[in-house]
């Protein structure tokens, strides 16, 4: 969700990440921090596009024109699901579990990917 990035651009990034030999992936929202150049530009030109800047990376902090917060959340969850639910990735994820707390953490993350805030 970088400024100027389209849904098609984001889908291409996800597609590219799926083609790489990665064992883990993170799909994060653009988060312009106060005091940064990006933040200052957005405040000067599009202050209505900022939200949840003070909170965690789990929240959408910026929504570019033509997009919605829900579209970004759906795309992020879709990316996580497409990455981690591939048979090889799914097997690798669960064979890497070494402790019951780790299994609990993974199960909690999967549930959070499936449930929208």
MIDOSE-1310 file (N, C-alpha, C; in nm, 2 decimals, decimal comma, always signed):
residues 117
xxxx	+0,08/-0,12/+0,00/+0,00/+0,00/+0,00/+0,08/+0,13/+0,00; +0,20/+0,13/-0,07/+0,28/+0,25/-0,08/+0,20/+0,35/-0,16; +0,23/+0,48/-0,13/+0,17/+0,58/-0,21/+0,19/+0,56/-0,36; +0,08/+0,56/-0,44/+0,09/+0,54/-0,58/+0,09/+0,39/-0,63
xxxx	+0,09/+0,30/-0,53/+0,08/+0,16/-0,57/-0,06/+0,12/-0,59; -0,08/+0,04/-0,69/-0,22/-0,01/-0,72/-0,24/-0,15/-0,67; -0,36/-0,19/-0,68/-0,39/-0,33/-0,64/-0,32/-0,43/-0,73; -0,31/-0,40/-0,86/-0,24/-0,48/-0,95/-0,09/-0,49/-0,92
xxxx	-0,03/-0,38/-0,87/+0,11/-0,38/-0,83/+0,13/-0,47/-0,71; +0,03/-0,46/-0,61/+0,04/-0,54/-0,49/+0,03/-0,69/-0,53; -0,06/-0,72/-0,62/-0,08/-0,86/-0,66/+0,04/-0,92/-0,72; +0,11/-0,83/-0,80/+0,24/-0,87/-0,87/+0,34/-0,90/-0,77
xxxx	+0,35/-0,82/-0,66/+0,45/-0,84/-0,55/+0,42/-0,97/-0,48; +0,30/-1,00/-0,46/+0,26/-1,13/-0,39/+0,30/-1,24/-0,48; +0,26/-1,23/-0,61/+0,30/-1,34/-0,71/+0,45/-1,36/-0,71; +0,53/-1,25/-0,71/+0,67/-1,26/-0,71/+0,72/-1,33/-0,59
xxxx	+0,67/-1,29/-0,47/+0,71/-1,36/-0,35/+0,69/-1,51/-0,35; +0,58/-1,55/-0,41/+0,55/-1,69/-0,42/+0,64/-1,77/-0,51; +0,71/-1,70/-0,60/+0,80/-1,76/-0,69/+0,94/-1,78/-0,63; +0,97/-1,71/-0,52/+1,10/-1,72/-0,46/+1,11/-1,84/-0,36
xxxx	+1,23/-1,89/-0,34/+1,25/-2,00/-0,25/+1,26/-1,96/-0,10; +1,16/-1,89/-0,06/+1,15/-1,84/+0,08/+1,09/-1,94/+0,18; +1,14/-1,94/+0,30/+1,08/-2,03/+0,40/+0,98/-1,95/+0,49; +0,99/-1,82/+0,49/+0,90/-1,73/+0,57/+0,88/-1,60/+0,48
xxxx	+0,76/-1,54/+0,51/+0,73/-1,41/+0,44/+0,65/-1,33/+0,53; +0,67/-1,20/+0,51/+0,59/-1,10/+0,59/+0,53/-1,01/+0,48; +0,40/-0,98/+0,50/+0,33/-0,88/+0,41/+0,28/-0,77/+0,50; +0,34/-0,66/+0,49/+0,31/-0,55/+0,59/+0,25/-0,43/+0,52
xxxx	+0,17/-0,36/+0,60/+0,11/-0,23/+0,55/+0,22/-0,12/+0,55; +0,21/-0,03/+0,46/+0,29/+0,09/+0,46/+0,26/+0,17/+0,58; +0,36/+0,21/+0,66/+0,34/+0,28/+0,79/+0,43/+0,40/+0,79; +0,38/+0,52/+0,75/+0,47/+0,64/+0,75/+0,48/+0,69/+0,89
xxxx	+0,60/+0,69/+0,95/+0,62/+0,74/+1,08/+0,63/+0,89/+1,09; +0,57/+0,95/+1,20/+0,58/+1,09/+1,22/+0,73/+1,14/+1,21; +0,75/+1,24/+1,14/+0,88/+1,30/+1,13/+0,96/+1,25/+1,00; +0,91/+1,15/+0,93/+0,97/+1,10/+0,81/+0,93/+1,18/+0,69
xxxx	+1,00/+1,18/+0,58/+0,97/+1,25/+0,46/+0,83/+1,21/+0,41; +0,80/+1,08/+0,41/+0,67/+1,03/+0,36/+0,56/+1,08/+0,44; +0,57/+1,08/+0,58/+0,47/+1,13/+0,66/+0,44/+1,28/+0,64; +0,55/+1,36/+0,63/+0,54/+1,50/+0,60/+0,47/+1,53/+0,47
xxxx	+0,50/+1,45/+0,37/+0,43/+1,47/+0,24/+0,29/+1,43/+0,24; +0,25/+1,33/+0,31/+0,11/+1,29/+0,32/+0,03/+1,39/+0,41; +0,09/+1,44/+0,52/+0,02/+1,54/+0,60/+0,00/+1,66/+0,52; +0,10/+1,70/+0,43/+0,08/+1,82/+0,35/-0,02/+1,81/+0,24
xxxx	-0,03/+1,69/+0,18/-0,11/+1,67/+0,06/-0,24/+1,59/+0,08; -0,24/+1,49/+0,18/-0,35/+1,40/+0,19/-0,37/+1,36/+0,34; -0,39/+1,45/+0,43/-0,39/+1,41/+0,57/-0,51/+1,32/+0,60; -0,61/+1,33/+0,52/-0,73/+1,24/+0,55/-0,70/+1,09/+0,52
xxxx	-0,59/+1,06/+0,46/-0,55/+0,93/+0,42/-0,48/+0,85/+0,53; -0,44/+0,93/+0,64/-0,37/+0,87/+0,75/-0,47/+0,82/+0,86; -0,43/+0,71/+0,92/-0,51/+0,65/+1,03/-0,42/+0,56/+1,11; -0,45/+0,53/+1,23/-0,38/+0,44/+1,32/-0,22/+0,45/+1,31
xxxx	-0,17/+0,57/+1,29/-0,03/+0,59/+1,28/+0,05/+0,56/+1,41; -0,02/+0,58/+1,52/+0,05/+0,56/+1,65/+0,04/+0,41/+1,70; -0,03/+0,33/+1,62/-0,05/+0,19/+1,67/+0,04/+0,10/+1,59; +0,02/-0,03/+1,61/+0,11/-0,13/+1,56/+0,10/-0,15/+1,41
xxxx	+0,19/-0,23/+1,36/+0,20/-0,27/+1,21/+0,08/-0,35/+1,17; +0,00/-0,40/+1,27/-0,11/-0,49/+1,23/-0,23/-0,40/+1,18; -0,22/-0,27/+1,20/-0,33/-0,18/+1,15/-0,28/-0,11/+1,02; -0,38/-0,08/+0,94/-0,35/+0,00/+0,82/-0,33/+0,15/+0,87
xxxx	-0,22/+0,20/+0,83/-0,19/+0,34/+0,87/-0,21/+0,44/+0,76; -0,21/+0,39/+0,64/-0,23/+0,48/+0,52/-0,31/+0,41/+0,41; -0,41/+0,48/+0,36/-0,48/+0,42/+0,25/-0,48/+0,52/+0,13; -0,42/+0,48/+0,02/-0,40/+0,57/-0,10/-0,54/+0,58/-0,17
xxxx	-0,54/+0,68/-0,25/-0,66/+0,71/-0,32/-0,70/+0,59/-0,41; -0,83/+0,56/-0,42/-0,88/+0,45/-0,50/-0,88/+0,32/-0,43; -0,83/+0,31/-0,30/-0,82/+0,19/-0,23/-0,90/+0,21/-0,10; -0,93/+0,09/-0,03/-1,00/+0,10/+0,10/-0,91/+0,02/+0,20
xxxx	-0,94/+0,05/+0,32/-0,87/-0,02/+0,43/-0,90/-0,17/+0,42; -1,03/-0,20/+0,39/-1,07/-0,34/+0,38/-1,00/-0,41/+0,27; -0,98/-0,35/+0,15/-0,91/-0,41/+0,04/-0,77/-0,44/+0,08; -0,70/-0,35/+0,15/-0,56/-0,38/+0,19/-0,56/-0,50/+0,29
xxxx	-0,65/-0,50/+0,39/-0,65/-0,61/+0,48/-0,68/-0,75/+0,41; -0,77/-0,75/+0,32/-0,80/-0,87/+0,24/-0,68/-0,92/+0,16; -0,62/-0,82/+0,10/-0,50/-0,86/+0,02/-0,39/-0,91/+0,11; -0,37/-0,85/+0,22/-0,26/-0,90/+0,32/-0,30/-1,04/+0,36
xxxx	-0,42/-1,06/+0,40/-0,45/-1,20/+0,45/-0,45/-1,30/+0,34; -0,49/-1,26/+0,22/-0,48/-1,35/+0,10/-0,33/-1,39/+0,08; -0,24/-1,29/+0,09/-0,10/-1,31/+0,06/-0,05/-1,42/+0,17; -0,08/-1,39/+0,29/-0,03/-1,49/+0,40/-0,09/-1,63/+0,37
xxxx	-0,22/-1,64/+0,34/-0,28/-1,77/+0,32/-0,22/-1,84/+0,20; -0,20/-1,76/+0,09/-0,14/-1,82/-0,03/+0,00/-1,87/-0,01; +0,08/-1,79/+0,07/+0,21/-1,83/+0,10/+0,22/-1,95/+0,19; +0,16/-1,95/+0,30/+0,18/-2,05/+0,41/+0,09/-2,17/+0,39
xxxx	-0,01/-2,17/+0,31/-0,10/-2,28/+0,29/-0,06/-2,37/+0,17; +0,05/-2,33/+0,10/+0,10/-2,42/+0,00/+0,15/-2,55/+0,07; +0,14/-2,66/+0,01/+0,17/-2,79/+0,08/+0,31/-2,79/+0,14; +0,41/-2,75/+0,06/+0,55/-2,75/+0,11/+0,57/-2,66/+0,23
xxxx	+0,51/-2,53/+0,22/+0,53/-2,43/+0,32/+0,45/-2,48/+0,45; +0,34/-2,53/+0,43/+0,25/-2,58/+0,54/+0,33/-2,69/+0,62; +0,38/-2,78/+0,54/+0,46/-2,89/+0,61/+0,58/-2,84/+0,68; +0,65/-2,75/+0,61/+0,77/-2,69/+0,68/+0,74/-2,61/+0,80
xxxx	+0,63/-2,54/+0,80/+0,59/-2,47/+0,92/+0,56/-2,56/+1,04; +0,49/-2,66/+1,01/+0,45/-2,75/+1,12/+0,57/-2,85/+1,16; +0,66/-2,88/+1,08/+0,77/-2,97/+1,12/+0,87/-2,89/+1,19; +0,86/-2,75/+1,18/+0,96/-2,67/+1,26/+0,92/-2,64/+1,40
xxxx	+0,80/-2,69/+1,44/+0,75/-2,67/+1,58/+0,83/-2,75/+1,67; +0,89/-2,69/+1,77/+0,97/-2,76/+1,87/+0,91/-2,75/+2,01; +0,81/-2,67/+2,03/+0,75/-2,66/+2,17/+0,60/-2,63/+2,16; +0,52/-2,68/+2,25/+0,38/-2,65/+2,25/+0,34/-2,51/+2,24
xxxx	+0,42/-2,42/+2,30/+0,39/-2,28/+2,30/+0,40/-2,22/+2,15; +0,50/-2,28/+2,08/+0,52/-2,24/+1,94/+0,40/-2,28/+1,86; +0,34/-2,40/+1,88/+0,22/-2,44/+1,81/+0,10/-2,35/+1,84; +0,09/-2,31/+1,97/-0,01/-2,22/+2,01/+0,00/-2,09/+1,94
xxxx	+0,12/-2,03/+1,93/+0,15/-1,91/+1,86/+0,11/-1,92/+1,71; +0,15/-2,02/+1,65/+0,12/-2,04/+1,50/-0,03/-2,05/+1,48; -0,10/-2,13/+1,57/-0,25/-2,15/+1,56/-0,31/-2,01/+1,58; -0,27/-1,93/+1,67/-0,32/-1,80/+1,70/-0,31/-1,71/+1,58
xxxx	-0,19/-1,71/+1,52/-0,16/-1,63/+1,40/-0,25/-1,67/+1,28; -0,27/-1,80/+1,26/-0,35/-1,85/+1,15/-0,50/-1,80/+1,17; -0,55/-1,81/+1,29/-0,68/-1,76/+1,32/-0,69/-1,61/+1,30; -0,59/-1,53/+1,34/-0,59/-1,39/+1,31/-0,59/-1,36/+1,16
xxxx	-0,52/-1,44/+1,08/-0,52/-1,41/+0,94/-0,66/-1,43/+0,88; -0,74/-1,53/+0,94/-0,87/-1,56/+0,89/-0,98/-1,47/+0,94; -0,96/-1,40/+1,05/-1,06/-1,31/+1,11/-1,02/-1,17/+1,09; -1,11/-1,09/+1,04/-1,08/-0,95/+1,01/-1,11/-0,87/+1,14
x	-1,03/-0,77/+1,16/-1,05/-0,68/+1,28/-1,17/-0,59/+1,26
